[in-house]
């Protein structure tokens, strides 16, 4: 008789520095899967899990999987609803021999600051201590003691930009198979240091300070002792106690090897801290520097308004600078503003409109600006992702309009969406190749999206909840000394968190 593995999860990256809260509609317009829909997944982490389970003769049992674009913390009733549904499905699914969870690791709710830890603990309370729980995570996770204690194996993505979602799902499924077939007796150790930086230099392709750690981690892995080694660049836009980056090690029954390896690699991670700090430019300075470079596109990297990090996407700080410094240069900038998008749809293509744009969704970071422009294109805003964590999935910008002001094309959408390649711009047919400036609102994925055509990229210093420099944020819960707040901070040793050792092998 096939062993039955329940699989599902709640997947979202949250931000404590935005005024917005995430509600159920964010999941409903993204991914909210149960039953046959969940079993039909062929891409992403879930596709990888299913592929390996099916190949090895295990029975996947669909639970609930809900994912959404990063945003503010979840409303209490939204988290309660998702959690309760997942637990109810576990309760009615019959005997389960294991649980596979696809999580992010940087989720938070108003009533659960450590969303993943709370969820994993609740699952553990239902299934007991004899059933393995394996969870996959983003490498930007905030790993807590509660999450470690409630689970048996945690495996993080190994690439940033994230191109190994399917493979990570396979790794998760393989881990639970190895546990049940008595090839893996997992013990986890997480070493943390007070290093909280943005992801600007967090690429895993060498060269780079984080890539250095990832390369060494994968060199040391072996299934006999060091089953999985996972460098973690913590999501810096949470406001929680005990935050920090480091290395998570899953050993095969060897507790001292797990702790020692986590400590040594985390020391190396700490030693790379100065290289992880980005250099930034004010928008006007970056534009003037770009004007001195022949051709384009020149990328203006406004990370402080990154929808993929939980920002609203409604900043117009860089737009203001473009209007002042280069109004006649062909440029593209995205702005999330549902009121402006609706107005453009009412007016119609080819019509001139006056409107206020920006800073309406998360108003503490700036003021709207008054514009006059011509509506160039309208769209319902649906597109398909090409690769990455949401490969093949539909993205939903909602009502979308292209407004031309001078030579600047503003893509005004109703919903925030995650940037992977150039799917949103391709949908509305913008001229990427011949643009002088393109404003990109993400800290890393622009490098792969534009690597073959960009002439230069400048990381901007603008207000917002996802800044390139974390010193721009005021942490109230994470208040101890940390880098880069204190550039001279020294530490004696990393903090070590460990998991439980459970007897989980299948009884024959």
WOSUL-V367718 format. One record per residue. RES is the residue in one letter. PHI is phi in whole degrees, 0 to 359 (NA if undefined). PSI is psi in radians with two decimals (* if undefined). OMEGA is omega as a letter, one per 20 degrees, with the letter a starting at -180 (999 if undefined). Layout:
BEGIN
res=RES phi=PHI psi=PSI omega=OMEGA
res=RES phi=PHI psi=PSI omega=OMEGA
END
This chain:
BEGIN
res=X phi=NA psi=2.32 omega=a
res=X phi=294 psi=2.46 omega=r
res=X phi=285 psi=2.49 omega=a
res=X phi=254 psi=2.18 omega=a
res=X phi=243 psi=2.00 omega=r
res=X phi=284 psi=2.43 omega=a
res=X phi=218 psi=2.56 omega=a
res=X phi=168 psi=-2.68 omega=r
res=X phi=150 psi=3.05 omega=r
res=X phi=236 psi=2.10 omega=a
res=X phi=236 psi=1.92 omega=r
res=X phi=199 psi=2.53 omega=r
res=X phi=257 psi=2.24 omega=a
res=X phi=245 psi=2.85 omega=a
res=X phi=224 psi=2.18 omega=a
res=X phi=273 psi=-0.08 omega=a
res=X phi=255 psi=0.11 omega=r
res=X phi=257 psi=2.63 omega=r
res=X phi=285 psi=-0.26 omega=a
res=X phi=281 psi=2.67 omega=r
res=X phi=243 psi=2.64 omega=r
res=X phi=266 psi=2.26 omega=r
res=X phi=247 psi=-3.09 omega=a
res=X phi=295 psi=-0.52 omega=a
res=X phi=296 psi=-0.48 omega=r
res=X phi=297 psi=-0.64 omega=r
res=X phi=283 psi=-0.66 omega=a
res=X phi=293 psi=-0.54 omega=r
res=X phi=270 psi=0.01 omega=r
res=X phi=248 psi=-1.56 omega=r
res=X phi=220 psi=2.14 omega=r
res=X phi=218 psi=1.62 omega=a
res=X phi=241 psi=2.43 omega=r
res=X phi=219 psi=2.93 omega=r
res=X phi=51 psi=-2.27 omega=a
res=X phi=298 psi=-0.61 omega=r
res=X phi=297 psi=-0.69 omega=r
res=X phi=289 psi=-0.69 omega=r
res=X phi=293 psi=-0.35 omega=a
res=X phi=274 psi=-0.06 omega=a
res=X phi=297 psi=2.30 omega=r
res=X phi=236 psi=-0.07 omega=a
res=X phi=235 psi=2.99 omega=r
res=X phi=69 psi=-2.97 omega=a
res=X phi=301 psi=-0.78 omega=a
res=X phi=296 psi=-0.69 omega=r
res=X phi=299 psi=-0.71 omega=r
res=X phi=295 psi=-0.72 omega=r
res=X phi=300 psi=-0.86 omega=a
res=X phi=296 psi=-0.73 omega=a
res=X phi=303 psi=-0.83 omega=a
res=X phi=286 psi=-0.68 omega=r
res=X phi=299 psi=-0.80 omega=a
res=X phi=294 psi=-0.72 omega=a
res=X phi=298 psi=-0.58 omega=a
res=X phi=263 psi=0.21 omega=r
res=X phi=79 psi=0.35 omega=r
res=X phi=267 psi=2.72 omega=r
res=X phi=260 psi=1.91 omega=r
res=X phi=287 psi=2.29 omega=r
res=X phi=247 psi=1.93 omega=a
res=X phi=288 psi=2.34 omega=r
res=X phi=252 psi=-2.07 omega=r
res=X phi=236 psi=2.38 omega=r
res=X phi=232 psi=2.10 omega=r
res=X phi=233 psi=2.17 omega=r
res=X phi=227 psi=2.69 omega=a
res=X phi=211 psi=2.79 omega=r
res=X phi=302 psi=2.49 omega=r
res=X phi=309 psi=2.62 omega=a
res=X phi=190 psi=-2.85 omega=r
res=X phi=292 psi=3.01 omega=a
res=X phi=297 psi=2.71 omega=a
res=X phi=288 psi=2.46 omega=r
res=X phi=302 psi=2.60 omega=a
res=X phi=302 psi=-0.79 omega=a
res=X phi=291 psi=-0.51 omega=r
res=X phi=292 psi=-0.83 omega=r
res=X phi=296 psi=-0.76 omega=r
res=X phi=302 psi=-0.72 omega=a
res=X phi=296 psi=-0.83 omega=a
res=X phi=294 psi=-0.79 omega=a
res=X phi=298 psi=-0.83 omega=a
res=X phi=297 psi=-0.70 omega=a
res=X phi=294 psi=-0.74 omega=r
res=X phi=299 psi=-0.79 omega=a
res=X phi=293 psi=-0.68 omega=r
res=X phi=297 psi=-0.70 omega=r
res=X phi=293 psi=-0.61 omega=r
res=X phi=297 psi=-0.75 omega=a
res=X phi=297 psi=-0.57 omega=a
res=X phi=260 psi=0.12 omega=a
res=X phi=270 psi=0.06 omega=a
res=X phi=77 psi=-2.93 omega=a
res=X phi=292 psi=2.21 omega=r
res=X phi=245 psi=2.36 omega=a
res=X phi=269 psi=-0.19 omega=r
res=X phi=189 psi=2.83 omega=r
res=X phi=232 psi=2.24 omega=r
res=X phi=249 psi=2.14 omega=a
res=X phi=243 psi=2.30 omega=r
res=X phi=261 psi=1.86 omega=a
res=X phi=237 psi=2.96 omega=r
res=X phi=264 psi=-0.95 omega=a
res=X phi=110 psi=-0.19 omega=r
res=X phi=235 psi=0.59 omega=r
res=X phi=276 psi=2.69 omega=r
res=X phi=204 psi=2.61 omega=r
res=X phi=228 psi=2.81 omega=r
res=X phi=304 psi=-0.67 omega=a
res=X phi=256 psi=0.19 omega=r
res=X phi=204 psi=1.55 omega=a
res=X phi=298 psi=-0.57 omega=r
res=X phi=253 psi=1.43 omega=a
res=X phi=302 psi=-0.84 omega=a
res=X phi=293 psi=-0.70 omega=r
res=X phi=296 psi=-0.74 omega=r
res=X phi=296 psi=-0.74 omega=a
res=X phi=293 psi=-0.78 omega=a
res=X phi=296 psi=-0.69 omega=r
res=X phi=297 psi=-0.71 omega=r
res=X phi=294 psi=-0.68 omega=r
res=X phi=296 psi=-0.75 omega=r
res=X phi=299 psi=-0.69 omega=a
res=X phi=297 psi=-0.52 omega=r
res=X phi=280 psi=-0.80 omega=a
res=X phi=269 psi=-0.25 omega=r
res=X phi=86 psi=-3.08 omega=a
res=X phi=271 psi=-0.11 omega=a
res=X phi=261 psi=-0.10 omega=a
res=X phi=254 psi=2.19 omega=a
res=X phi=289 psi=2.46 omega=r
res=X phi=242 psi=2.08 omega=r
res=X phi=244 psi=2.32 omega=a
res=X phi=230 psi=2.47 omega=r
res=X phi=263 psi=2.60 omega=a
res=X phi=223 psi=2.76 omega=r
res=X phi=289 psi=2.63 omega=r
res=X phi=285 psi=0.00 omega=r
res=X phi=259 psi=0.59 omega=a
res=X phi=280 psi=2.70 omega=r
res=X phi=256 psi=1.74 omega=a
res=X phi=269 psi=2.15 omega=a
res=X phi=250 psi=2.89 omega=r
res=X phi=297 psi=-0.68 omega=a
res=X phi=298 psi=-0.73 omega=r
res=X phi=294 psi=-0.75 omega=r
res=X phi=297 psi=-0.75 omega=a
res=X phi=290 psi=-0.59 omega=a
res=X phi=281 psi=-0.39 omega=a
res=X phi=250 psi=3.00 omega=r
res=X phi=248 psi=-0.60 omega=r
res=X phi=216 psi=2.27 omega=r
res=X phi=242 psi=2.28 omega=a
res=X phi=231 psi=2.20 omega=a
res=X phi=258 psi=2.73 omega=r
res=X phi=303 psi=2.64 omega=a
res=X phi=252 psi=0.00 omega=a
res=X phi=230 psi=2.56 omega=r
res=X phi=212 psi=2.02 omega=j
res=X phi=305 psi=2.61 omega=a
res=X phi=281 psi=1.80 omega=r
res=X phi=241 psi=0.13 omega=a
res=X phi=241 psi=0.59 omega=a
res=X phi=299 psi=-0.84 omega=a
res=X phi=299 psi=-0.80 omega=a
res=X phi=296 psi=-0.61 omega=r
res=X phi=293 psi=-0.66 omega=r
res=X phi=299 psi=-0.72 omega=r
res=X phi=298 psi=-0.73 omega=r
res=X phi=298 psi=-0.69 omega=r
res=X phi=297 psi=-0.79 omega=r
res=X phi=296 psi=-0.71 omega=r
res=X phi=297 psi=-0.66 omega=r
res=X phi=297 psi=-0.76 omega=a
res=X phi=290 psi=-0.59 omega=r
res=X phi=296 psi=-0.78 omega=a
res=X phi=297 psi=-0.64 omega=r
res=X phi=295 psi=-0.86 omega=a
res=X phi=293 psi=-0.53 omega=a
res=X phi=264 psi=0.27 omega=r
res=X phi=65 psi=0.49 omega=r
res=X phi=263 psi=-0.26 omega=a
res=X phi=227 psi=2.16 omega=r
res=X phi=247 psi=1.54 omega=a
res=X phi=287 psi=2.46 omega=r
res=X phi=221 psi=2.32 omega=a
res=X phi=245 psi=2.46 omega=r
res=X phi=228 psi=2.26 omega=r
res=X phi=244 psi=2.09 omega=r
res=X phi=258 psi=2.29 omega=a
res=X phi=235 psi=2.54 omega=r
res=X phi=231 psi=2.70 omega=a
res=X phi=282 psi=1.15 omega=a
res=X phi=239 psi=1.95 omega=a
res=X phi=231 psi=1.66 omega=a
res=X phi=235 psi=2.86 omega=r
res=X phi=286 psi=3.05 omega=a
res=X phi=268 psi=0.21 omega=a
res=X phi=305 psi=-0.73 omega=a
res=X phi=249 psi=0.53 omega=a
res=X phi=264 psi=0.31 omega=a
res=X phi=295 psi=2.64 omega=r
res=X phi=257 psi=-0.06 omega=r
res=X phi=270 psi=2.20 omega=a
res=X phi=290 psi=2.61 omega=j
res=X phi=274 psi=2.88 omega=r
res=X phi=157 psi=2.67 omega=a
res=X phi=293 psi=-0.62 omega=r
res=X phi=279 psi=-0.63 omega=r
res=X phi=300 psi=-0.58 omega=r
res=X phi=300 psi=-0.78 omega=a
res=X phi=291 psi=-0.74 omega=a
res=X phi=297 psi=-0.75 omega=a
res=X phi=299 psi=-0.79 omega=a
res=X phi=293 psi=-0.66 omega=r
res=X phi=300 psi=-0.80 omega=a
res=X phi=288 psi=-0.48 omega=r
res=X phi=294 psi=-0.59 omega=a
res=X phi=276 psi=-0.28 omega=a
res=X phi=297 psi=2.44 omega=r
res=X phi=204 psi=2.49 omega=a
res=X phi=293 psi=-0.38 omega=a
res=X phi=287 psi=-0.69 omega=a
res=X phi=236 psi=-1.01 omega=a
res=X phi=260 psi=1.54 omega=a
res=X phi=293 psi=-0.73 omega=a
res=X phi=207 psi=2.32 omega=r
res=X phi=237 psi=2.18 omega=a
res=X phi=232 psi=1.73 omega=r
res=X phi=295 psi=2.43 omega=a
res=X phi=234 psi=2.05 omega=r
res=X phi=258 psi=1.66 omega=a
res=X phi=303 psi=2.49 omega=r
res=X phi=297 psi=2.04 omega=a
res=X phi=275 psi=-0.04 omega=a
res=X phi=259 psi=0.34 omega=r
res=X phi=268 psi=2.77 omega=r
res=X phi=234 psi=1.32 omega=a
res=X phi=228 psi=2.77 omega=r
res=X phi=290 psi=2.73 omega=r
res=X phi=61 psi=0.54 omega=r
res=X phi=284 psi=2.71 omega=r
res=X phi=163 psi=2.74 omega=r
res=X phi=268 psi=3.04 omega=r
res=X phi=164 psi=-2.58 omega=a
res=X phi=223 psi=2.31 omega=r
res=X phi=255 psi=2.19 omega=a
res=X phi=243 psi=2.28 omega=r
res=X phi=253 psi=2.00 omega=r
res=X phi=259 psi=2.85 omega=r
res=X phi=262 psi=1.35 omega=r
res=X phi=81 psi=-0.03 omega=a
res=X phi=252 psi=1.71 omega=a
res=X phi=292 psi=-0.72 omega=a
res=X phi=293 psi=-0.65 omega=r
res=X phi=296 psi=-0.69 omega=r
res=X phi=297 psi=-0.84 omega=a
res=X phi=293 psi=-0.81 omega=a
res=X phi=296 psi=-0.74 omega=a
res=X phi=292 psi=-0.73 omega=r
res=X phi=299 psi=-0.73 omega=r
res=X phi=296 psi=-0.85 omega=a
res=X phi=294 psi=-0.73 omega=r
res=X phi=290 psi=-0.59 omega=r
res=X phi=289 psi=-0.56 omega=r
res=X phi=297 psi=-0.72 omega=r
res=X phi=295 psi=-0.69 omega=r
res=X phi=300 psi=-0.80 omega=r
res=X phi=298 psi=-0.70 omega=a
res=X phi=295 psi=-0.37 omega=r
res=X phi=270 psi=0.14 omega=a
res=X phi=299 psi=-0.66 omega=a
res=X phi=293 psi=-0.56 omega=r
res=X phi=288 psi=-0.33 omega=r
res=X phi=279 psi=-0.20 omega=r
res=X phi=280 psi=2.25 omega=a
res=X phi=273 psi=2.75 omega=r
res=X phi=264 psi=2.36 omega=a
res=X phi=236 psi=2.84 omega=a
res=X phi=228 psi=2.54 omega=r
res=X phi=293 psi=2.56 omega=a
res=X phi=306 psi=-0.76 omega=a
res=X phi=296 psi=-0.70 omega=r
res=X phi=296 psi=-0.76 omega=r
res=X phi=298 psi=-0.70 omega=a
res=X phi=294 psi=-0.74 omega=r
res=X phi=296 psi=-0.69 omega=r
res=X phi=296 psi=-0.68 omega=r
res=X phi=294 psi=-0.61 omega=r
res=X phi=295 psi=-0.45 omega=a
res=X phi=278 psi=-0.10 omega=r
res=X phi=261 psi=2.34 omega=a
res=X phi=288 psi=2.32 omega=r
res=X phi=78 psi=-2.89 omega=a
res=X phi=193 psi=-3.05 omega=j
res=X phi=281 psi=2.56 omega=r
res=X phi=261 psi=2.21 omega=a
res=X phi=267 psi=2.26 omega=r
res=X phi=255 psi=1.86 omega=a
res=X phi=266 psi=1.64 omega=a
res=X phi=268 psi=1.32 omega=a
res=X phi=294 psi=-0.43 omega=a
res=X phi=295 psi=-0.22 omega=a
res=X phi=240 psi=0.70 omega=a
res=X phi=277 psi=1.94 omega=r
res=X phi=300 psi=-0.57 omega=r
res=X phi=289 psi=-0.09 omega=r
res=X phi=243 psi=0.09 omega=r
res=X phi=105 psi=0.02 omega=r
res=X phi=284 psi=2.87 omega=a
res=X phi=283 psi=-0.41 omega=a
res=X phi=80 psi=0.26 omega=a
res=X phi=255 psi=0.23 omega=a
res=X phi=289 psi=2.48 omega=r
res=X phi=236 psi=0.33 omega=r
res=X phi=299 psi=-0.80 omega=a
res=X phi=289 psi=-0.61 omega=r
res=X phi=300 psi=-0.76 omega=r
res=X phi=304 psi=-0.78 omega=a
res=X phi=293 psi=-0.70 omega=r
res=X phi=297 psi=-0.71 omega=r
res=X phi=296 psi=-0.57 omega=a
res=X phi=276 psi=-0.71 omega=a
res=X phi=265 psi=-0.53 omega=a
res=X phi=210 psi=0.96 omega=a
res=X phi=294 psi=-0.35 omega=a
res=X phi=260 psi=0.08 omega=r
res=X phi=267 psi=2.40 omega=r
res=X phi=296 psi=2.11 omega=a
res=X phi=217 psi=2.74 omega=r
res=X phi=229 psi=2.35 omega=r
res=X phi=215 psi=2.34 omega=r
res=X phi=268 psi=2.47 omega=r
res=X phi=218 psi=2.29 omega=r
res=X phi=268 psi=2.06 omega=a
res=X phi=202 psi=1.61 omega=a
res=X phi=298 psi=-0.58 omega=r
res=X phi=294 psi=-0.77 omega=a
res=X phi=293 psi=-0.68 omega=r
res=X phi=297 psi=-0.73 omega=r
res=X phi=296 psi=-0.74 omega=r
res=X phi=299 psi=-0.75 omega=r
res=X phi=298 psi=-0.69 omega=r
res=X phi=294 psi=-0.62 omega=r
res=X phi=290 psi=-0.65 omega=a
res=X phi=285 psi=-0.80 omega=r
res=X phi=103 psi=2.82 omega=a
res=X phi=296 psi=2.42 omega=r
res=X phi=87 psi=-0.09 omega=a
res=X phi=265 psi=2.58 omega=r
res=X phi=273 psi=2.39 omega=r
res=X phi=225 psi=2.68 omega=r
res=X phi=249 psi=2.35 omega=a
res=X phi=203 psi=2.83 omega=r
res=X phi=264 psi=2.34 omega=a
res=X phi=229 psi=2.35 omega=r
res=X phi=94 psi=2.77 omega=r
res=X phi=55 psi=0.63 omega=r
res=X phi=259 psi=-0.48 omega=a
res=X phi=277 psi=-0.66 omega=a
res=X phi=225 psi=1.39 omega=a
res=X phi=286 psi=-0.20 omega=a
res=X phi=288 psi=-0.18 omega=a
res=X phi=260 psi=-0.01 omega=r
res=X phi=168 psi=-3.11 omega=a
res=X phi=245 psi=2.53 omega=r
res=X phi=299 psi=2.74 omega=r
res=X phi=241 psi=2.62 omega=r
res=X phi=272 psi=2.29 omega=a
res=X phi=226 psi=2.67 omega=r
res=X phi=235 psi=2.22 omega=a
res=X phi=205 psi=-3.13 omega=a
res=X phi=245 psi=2.32 omega=r
res=X phi=285 psi=2.05 omega=a
res=X phi=262 psi=-0.56 omega=a
res=X phi=203 psi=2.60 omega=r
res=X phi=233 psi=2.60 omega=a
res=X phi=209 psi=2.71 omega=r
res=X phi=281 psi=-0.23 omega=r
res=X phi=88 psi=0.24 omega=r
res=X phi=265 psi=2.33 omega=r
res=X phi=213 psi=2.92 omega=r
res=X phi=247 psi=2.36 omega=r
res=X phi=287 psi=2.47 omega=r
res=X phi=247 psi=1.56 omega=r
res=X phi=96 psi=-3.14 omega=r
res=X phi=78 psi=-2.85 omega=a
res=X phi=292 psi=-0.42 omega=a
res=X phi=245 psi=0.57 omega=a
res=X phi=309 psi=2.21 omega=r
res=X phi=82 psi=-0.15 omega=a
res=X phi=274 psi=2.66 omega=r
res=X phi=279 psi=2.37 omega=r
res=X phi=258 psi=2.63 omega=a
res=X phi=228 psi=1.73 omega=r
res=X phi=279 psi=-0.19 omega=a
res=X phi=70 psi=-2.89 omega=r
res=X phi=307 psi=2.24 omega=a
res=X phi=225 psi=2.51 omega=r
res=X phi=221 psi=2.60 omega=r
res=X phi=255 psi=2.06 omega=r
res=X phi=252 psi=2.20 omega=r
res=X phi=260 psi=2.12 omega=r
res=X phi=237 psi=1.91 omega=a
res=X phi=63 psi=-2.17 omega=r
res=X phi=256 psi=0.18 omega=a
res=X phi=266 psi=2.21 omega=r
res=X phi=258 psi=2.05 omega=a
res=X phi=256 psi=2.08 omega=r
res=X phi=270 psi=1.83 omega=a
res=X phi=260 psi=2.02 omega=a
res=X phi=245 psi=2.90 omega=a
res=X phi=266 psi=-0.52 omega=a
res=X phi=240 psi=2.57 omega=r
res=X phi=286 psi=2.51 omega=r
res=X phi=222 psi=2.69 omega=r
res=X phi=285 psi=2.36 omega=r
res=X phi=269 psi=2.19 omega=r
res=X phi=246 psi=-1.34 omega=r
res=X phi=255 psi=-2.09 omega=r
res=X phi=237 psi=0.54 omega=a
res=X phi=303 psi=-0.73 omega=a
res=X phi=293 psi=-0.70 omega=r
res=X phi=287 psi=-0.63 omega=r
res=X phi=296 psi=-0.62 omega=a
res=X phi=302 psi=-0.69 omega=a
res=X phi=260 psi=0.21 omega=r
res=X phi=67 psi=0.66 omega=a
res=X phi=277 psi=2.68 omega=a
res=X phi=272 psi=1.53 omega=a
res=X phi=290 psi=-0.81 omega=a
res=X phi=302 psi=-0.74 omega=a
res=X phi=266 psi=0.10 omega=r
res=X phi=284 psi=2.47 omega=r
res=X phi=282 psi=-0.79 omega=a
res=X phi=233 psi=2.44 omega=r
res=X phi=229 psi=2.18 omega=r
res=X phi=274 psi=2.10 omega=r
res=X phi=245 psi=2.35 omega=a
res=X phi=248 psi=0.98 omega=r
res=X phi=208 psi=2.71 omega=a
res=X phi=271 psi=-0.15 omega=a
res=X phi=215 psi=-0.79 omega=a
res=X phi=297 psi=-0.37 omega=r
res=X phi=300 psi=-0.48 omega=a
res=X phi=296 psi=-0.64 omega=r
res=X phi=276 psi=-0.59 omega=a
res=X phi=293 psi=-0.62 omega=a
res=X phi=240 psi=0.17 omega=a
res=X phi=302 psi=-0.54 omega=a
res=X phi=274 psi=-0.22 omega=a
res=X phi=235 psi=-0.37 omega=a
res=X phi=288 psi=2.51 omega=r
res=X phi=269 psi=-0.50 omega=r
res=X phi=192 psi=2.84 omega=r
res=X phi=220 psi=2.33 omega=r
res=X phi=239 psi=2.17 omega=r
res=X phi=278 psi=2.22 omega=a
res=X phi=265 psi=2.66 omega=r
res=X phi=253 psi=1.70 omega=r
res=X phi=228 psi=2.79 omega=r
res=X phi=291 psi=2.57 omega=r
res=X phi=161 psi=2.95 omega=a
res=X phi=277 psi=-0.02 omega=r
res=X phi=228 psi=0.98 omega=a
res=X phi=288 psi=2.74 omega=r
res=X phi=293 psi=-0.59 omega=r
res=X phi=253 psi=2.03 omega=a
res=X phi=292 psi=-0.26 omega=r
res=X phi=298 psi=-0.31 omega=r
res=X phi=287 psi=-0.20 omega=a
res=X phi=259 psi=2.61 omega=r
res=X phi=254 psi=1.76 omega=r
res=X phi=279 psi=2.36 omega=r
res=X phi=249 psi=-0.40 omega=r
res=X phi=261 psi=-0.67 omega=r
res=X phi=268 psi=1.55 omega=a
res=X phi=244 psi=-0.09 omega=r
res=X phi=291 psi=2.93 omega=r
res=X phi=296 psi=2.42 omega=a
res=X phi=207 psi=2.79 omega=r
res=X phi=265 psi=2.29 omega=j
res=X phi=260 psi=0.21 omega=r
res=X phi=304 psi=-0.78 omega=r
res=X phi=246 psi=1.79 omega=a
res=X phi=290 psi=-0.30 omega=a
res=X phi=257 psi=0.12 omega=a
res=X phi=299 psi=2.42 omega=r
res=X phi=238 psi=2.61 omega=r
res=X phi=234 psi=2.61 omega=r
res=X phi=280 psi=-0.72 omega=a
res=X phi=196 psi=2.69 omega=r
res=X phi=291 psi=2.77 omega=r
res=X phi=283 psi=2.38 omega=a
res=X phi=247 psi=2.20 omega=r
res=X phi=247 psi=2.48 omega=a
res=X phi=228 psi=2.80 omega=a
res=X phi=265 psi=-3.11 omega=r
res=X phi=274 psi=2.81 omega=r
res=X phi=249 psi=2.01 omega=a
res=X phi=247 psi=2.70 omega=r
res=X phi=270 psi=1.73 omega=a
res=X phi=242 psi=-0.12 omega=a
res=X phi=297 psi=2.59 omega=r
res=X phi=297 psi=2.28 omega=r
res=X phi=274 psi=2.01 omega=a
res=X phi=270 psi=* omega=999
END
